[in-house]
Amino acid sequence: MKILYSPASPYSAKVRMAAHIAGVQAEGVLTDTNTAPAVLVDSNPLGKIPTLLTEQGQPVYDSRAIMHFLDRSGSQRLYPRNAVKRTEVEVLEALCDGICDCLLAIIYERRFRPEEKLHQEWIDKQWTKVARGLDYLEANLPRMTKSPNGGQLALAALLGYLGLRFTGQWERGRPKLKRWNAKFAANFPEINAMRPSA
């Protein structure tokens, strides 16, 4: 299998870490979405990463669909079998992914608009959602488990992306999140290197 990915993408980080935890052998293939390579757009009409290509050549996208595929395919489950606990994990993952959506909206607004045309009100609105989400996580952190589940992997990817693009802008008043981030890095060094990087 192959995972088409970008090293800075939190969604790519999440599924690459998940493949490792699930025991699924998947080669990471660096992919530049700006050049719309054939391997990507022929597999995913949206031209987005991550995209997983199965051994049979079947493409799987977006990140949550990939997570569920890995959960079904691997030797280690990424989601609890109990329906209530599974829903809790899926909601945690949705929250972390949603915060990443807001962060990326801020990045794209700053990256692709001339400074004089930046829509600060839009940026502020997105950051308000980010702050609300992070405050919720600070008050409702998941317990660190022996093997991380899909929600915890999404949280690790989110915190990695915050460290990459928003260092010094999110940490104040969130000591539990900072400690969780450091503990994840210490407990899972084999996948910590897969977190978002430049």
C-alpha positions as CSV (number, residue, x, y, z in Angstrom):
1,M,0.0,0.0,0.0
2,K,1.0,3.6,-0.5
3,I,0.0,6.8,1.3
4,L,0.3,9.9,-0.7
5,Y,1.1,12.6,1.8
6,S,2.6,16.0,2.6
7,P,4.9,16.2,5.7
8,A,3.2,19.4,7.0
9,S,-0.3,18.0,6.7
10,P,-1.9,17.1,10.0
11,Y,-4.3,14.7,8.2
12,S,-1.4,13.0,6.5
13,A,0.3,12.7,9.9
14,K,-2.7,11.1,11.5
15,V,-3.1,8.4,8.9
16,R,0.6,7.6,8.7
17,M,0.7,7.2,12.4
18,A,-2.5,5.1,12.3
19,A,-1.0,2.8,9.7
20,H,1.9,2.1,11.9
21,I,-0.2,1.5,15.0
22,A,-2.7,-0.7,13.0
23,G,0.2,-2.8,11.7
24,V,-0.5,-2.0,8.1
25,Q,2.5,-1.8,5.8
26,A,2.1,1.4,3.8
27,E,4.8,3.3,2.0
28,G,4.7,7.1,2.4
29,V,5.0,8.9,-1.0
30,L,5.7,12.6,-0.8
31,T,3.2,14.4,-2.9
32,D,3.0,18.0,-4.0
33,T,-0.7,18.9,-4.5
34,N,0.3,22.1,-6.2
35,T,1.7,20.2,-9.2
36,A,-1.4,17.9,-9.4
37,P,0.6,14.8,-10.1
38,A,-1.1,12.1,-12.1
39,V,-0.7,9.5,-9.3
40,L,-2.8,11.8,-7.1
41,V,-5.5,13.2,-9.4
42,D,-6.0,9.9,-11.2
43,S,-6.7,8.3,-7.8
44,N,-8.5,11.2,-6.1
45,P,-10.5,13.6,-8.3
46,L,-10.3,16.2,-5.5
47,G,-6.5,16.2,-5.7
48,K,-6.2,16.2,-2.0
49,I,-3.9,14.4,0.5
50,P,-3.8,12.1,2.2
51,T,-4.9,9.5,-0.3
52,L,-4.3,5.8,0.3
53,L,-3.7,3.4,-2.5
54,T,-4.5,-0.3,-1.6
55,E,-2.5,-3.2,-2.9
56,Q,-5.3,-3.7,-5.5
57,G,-4.9,-0.1,-6.6
58,Q,-8.2,1.1,-5.0
59,P,-7.9,4.7,-3.8
60,V,-9.3,5.6,-0.3
61,Y,-9.8,9.2,0.8
62,D,-10.3,11.5,2.9
63,S,-8.4,11.0,6.2
64,R,-11.4,9.6,8.2
65,A,-12.2,7.1,5.5
66,I,-8.6,6.0,5.5
67,M,-8.7,5.7,9.3
68,H,-11.7,3.4,9.1
69,F,-10.1,1.3,6.3
70,L,-6.9,0.9,8.4
71,D,-9.1,-0.1,11.4
72,R,-10.7,-2.8,9.4
73,S,-7.5,-4.0,7.7
74,G,-4.9,-3.9,10.4
75,S,-4.0,-6.3,13.2
76,Q,-4.5,-3.6,15.9
77,R,-7.8,-1.8,16.2
78,L,-7.9,2.0,16.1
79,Y,-11.4,2.4,17.4
80,P,-13.1,0.6,20.4
81,R,-15.6,-2.1,19.6
82,N,-18.0,-0.8,22.2
83,A,-20.4,1.5,20.4
84,V,-20.5,4.3,23.1
85,K,-16.7,4.3,23.5
86,R,-16.3,4.3,19.7
87,T,-18.5,7.3,19.3
88,E,-16.5,9.1,21.9
89,V,-13.3,8.4,20.0
90,E,-14.9,9.4,16.6
91,V,-16.1,12.7,18.1
92,L,-12.7,13.5,19.5
93,E,-11.2,12.8,16.1
94,A,-13.9,15.1,14.4
95,L,-13.1,17.9,16.9
96,C,-9.3,17.7,16.3
97,D,-9.8,17.5,12.5
98,G,-12.2,20.5,12.7
99,I,-9.7,22.6,14.6
100,C,-7.2,21.7,11.9
101,D,-9.7,22.8,9.3
102,C,-9.8,26.2,11.0
103,L,-6.0,26.5,11.3
104,L,-5.6,25.7,7.6
105,A,-8.2,28.3,6.7
106,I,-6.1,30.9,8.5
107,I,-2.9,29.7,6.8
108,Y,-4.4,29.8,3.4
109,E,-5.9,33.3,4.0
110,R,-2.4,34.5,4.9
111,R,-0.5,32.6,2.3
112,F,-2.6,33.3,-0.8
113,R,-4.0,36.8,-0.3
114,P,-2.0,40.0,-0.7
115,E,-1.5,41.6,2.8
116,E,-3.8,44.5,1.9
117,K,-6.6,42.1,1.1
118,L,-6.4,39.9,4.1
119,H,-9.8,39.4,5.7
120,Q,-8.9,39.8,9.4
121,E,-12.5,39.2,10.5
122,W,-12.4,35.8,8.8
123,I,-9.1,35.0,10.5
124,D,-10.4,36.1,13.9
125,K,-13.5,34.0,13.4
126,Q,-11.5,30.9,12.7
127,W,-9.2,31.5,15.6
128,T,-12.2,31.8,17.9
129,K,-13.2,28.3,16.9
130,V,-9.7,27.1,17.4
131,A,-9.5,28.6,20.9
132,R,-12.9,27.2,21.9
133,G,-11.8,23.7,20.7
134,L,-8.5,23.8,22.5
135,D,-10.1,25.0,25.7
136,Y,-12.6,22.1,25.5
137,L,-9.7,19.7,25.0
138,E,-7.8,21.2,27.9
139,A,-10.8,20.5,30.1
140,N,-11.6,17.1,28.6
141,L,-8.3,15.5,27.7
142,P,-8.4,11.8,26.8
143,R,-6.4,9.5,29.0
144,M,-3.2,8.3,27.5
145,T,-3.5,4.6,26.6
146,K,-0.9,1.9,25.9
147,S,-1.8,2.0,22.2
148,P,-3.3,5.3,20.8
149,N,-6.7,5.2,19.2
150,G,-8.0,7.2,16.2
151,G,-9.0,10.2,18.4
152,Q,-5.7,10.4,20.2
153,L,-3.8,10.2,16.9
154,A,-5.9,13.1,15.6
155,L,-5.0,15.0,18.7
156,A,-1.3,14.2,18.4
157,A,-1.5,15.4,14.7
158,L,-3.3,18.6,15.7
159,L,-0.8,19.4,18.4
160,G,2.1,18.7,16.0
161,Y,0.6,21.1,13.5
162,L,0.1,23.8,16.1
163,G,3.8,23.4,17.0
164,L,4.8,23.7,13.4
165,R,2.7,26.7,12.4
166,F,1.4,28.4,15.6
167,T,4.2,28.0,18.2
168,G,3.7,30.5,21.0
169,Q,0.1,31.3,20.0
170,W,-1.8,28.4,21.6
171,E,0.0,27.2,24.7
172,R,-0.9,29.9,27.3
173,G,-3.5,28.7,29.8
174,R,-3.4,25.1,28.4
175,P,-0.8,23.2,30.5
176,K,-2.6,19.9,30.3
177,L,-2.5,20.0,26.5
178,K,1.3,20.8,26.6
179,R,1.9,17.9,29.0
180,W,-0.1,15.5,26.9
181,N,1.8,16.6,23.8
182,A,5.2,15.9,25.5
183,K,4.0,12.6,27.0
184,F,2.8,11.4,23.6
185,A,6.2,12.2,22.1
186,A,8.0,10.3,24.9
187,N,5.6,7.3,24.9
188,F,5.5,6.8,21.1
189,P,8.9,7.9,19.7
190,E,8.5,5.5,16.7
191,I,5.5,7.6,15.4
192,N,6.3,11.0,16.9
193,A,8.6,11.6,13.9
194,M,5.5,11.3,11.6
195,R,3.9,14.3,13.2
196,P,3.6,17.5,11.0
197,S,7.0,18.9,9.9
198,A,8.3,21.5,7.5
